């Protein structure tokens, strides 16, 4: 299922009104101030994280309804609800990589919300080489976690210095709903009977507790991130101070550049392209990866334009346009080119990564990687145009 997520962003591809020339330390031209751009960015993030919390609360209601009556029909409903619950969160991911509320460590909320890929056998029963082991995972090993709590699951996340020991977040929940994806193409086929008390599967009660608690954890982490962007929260107050505007704008451009080129490009899309292994795609259990990638790209575009939902406020593009109209126009073209390139990847992603490099799917993926890399570099040039310096590539890359 390909979701049309453009309805989430009102007129996101519409260029901002043309501005006159001239600038100073505070203004980006024609009365558009750096302060106004930063405040609009913060307001949009607060709105997006607020929507993300609401999404997860709505999903929680569907989870509870499923667990009260686990059938194939209610399982399909809660699976659809899981996909919907991520719509607004994916639009925020350009606000990473500058130690903001989402990824400052500790507590590193992002790692608790959206870590991937994960080792299925760390959570629940799993198949290896065609043999199912029903005695592995937190669900089936009460000695590892006798009582399933949000604190206990969070402590196990990334334990033993193994990044794939993921115990919490969206993708742990995804696995609990779909199970392993054992076919070359398509989602996992976990049966609803895994949650039926007295049914054919072991530990349905612990599996149900795990699902409920994992959702509670996501709501808790999203709420803390949302609250850090409240208008009166200390982080946001400091972020919007006149004395901190250059630093805040540097953070904003850094997040957009690094997410475009590094996370969305080389990590999320590039990992699967390089390995040709379906496990390395973002939503490998539900097979809805391309929906996420489009949402991410749309979110980055919206952040640059200062848009979220019905709000169309002053954006980074206003500052860049005043300094270098040609550069702004070029960056806007690159943002749309990345979205178009992602949409051109044939679904499902696990099928597109297969085959040789001349196959249509892999050629489309390579085009998206090229577009996202160029987009990340363009953010670096745009930052420089307004007197900022950002690091687009990590030293190790």
Helices and strands as residue ranges (DSSP letters): G 5-8, H 34-68, H 72-85, H 87-90, H 109-114, G 120-122, E 126-128, E 131-133, H 137-140, H 150-156, G 159-161, H 170-178, G 192-195, H 204-228, H 234-240, G 242-244, H 245-258, I 259-269, H 270-275, G 278-280, H 289-305, E 307-308, E 311-312, H 316-323, H 325-343, H 349-352, H 360-385
